[in-house]
């Protein structure tokens, strides 16, 4: 489990710390009046070496120092039941990457379009709307529901239950993050 968990934790922590549309980078960009696209580009530049060092490199070193940690056989209530699956039943690598990076693609596209299109044209305004963090997250969620659910013929009831379970697990964190914004302005 650690072979997967350590690199995944490193990537998730770096994404939450450095990459919009996660709340911390968006809040820092707002405080310093920095363009979100610039924060995204600088975040990616900082994230790449950080993920490499804290993910696979650390995993390799830890495995050499403490190999017995990689052989523990236990169940984890949070992760749910383990069951084998066929690779054919999973989404393709390309669909998985596009679905996961869609918010970054939309925000980066909006930032690039600021330099390529004049600001008052309709196409630029549409791109800026689509590339705003809220719209990018909503569109990415809809894409994920389609690519990881509907396209794979997952029943809507099962999709809804999956989203409900995910929301229940992060609800407290969303309340804390959501409450932090108004409290910081008082």
C-alpha positions, 0 to 999 in steps of 0.5 A: 500500500505504501508504494501507492500511498506515499507518491499519491500523498505527495502529489495531493499535498503539493497540488493543494499547496501550489496549484489553483483552483485549490483554496490556499493558492487561490487565496494567496493569489487574491491577497497578493493580487497575482494573476491566477495563471501566473500562480499556476505556472509558478506552482507547477514549476515548484511542484515538479521537483517537490513531487519527485523528491517527496514521492518516489525518491522518499519512497525508495529511501524509506523502503531501504530503511524500513522494508517491513512497513511495506509488507503489512497486510491489514484492512483499512476502513477508510479505503473500503473493501479491497477487491480485485478488478480487471484493467479493462474495467478501469478508465484509460490512462488518457481519460484519467489524466485529462479528467484529473487535470481539466481544472488546470487546463481550463485555468491555464487556457484562460491565462494564455488567452489573455495574451492572445485575444483582446480583452473586450471580445466575446471569445475572450470573455467566454474563455475567461468565464470558463477558466475562472476557478469556480467554472473550471471546477464545475465543468471538471466535475461534469466531465468526471461524471461523464467520463468516469461514470456515464460513459462507463455505463455506471448507473446514476444511483451508484454515481450519486452514492459515490459522490455522496460518500466522497462529500461526506468524507470532506464535508468538515474540511469544506466547512473549515475552508469556507468559514476561513474566508469570511473570518479572515476579512473581519 
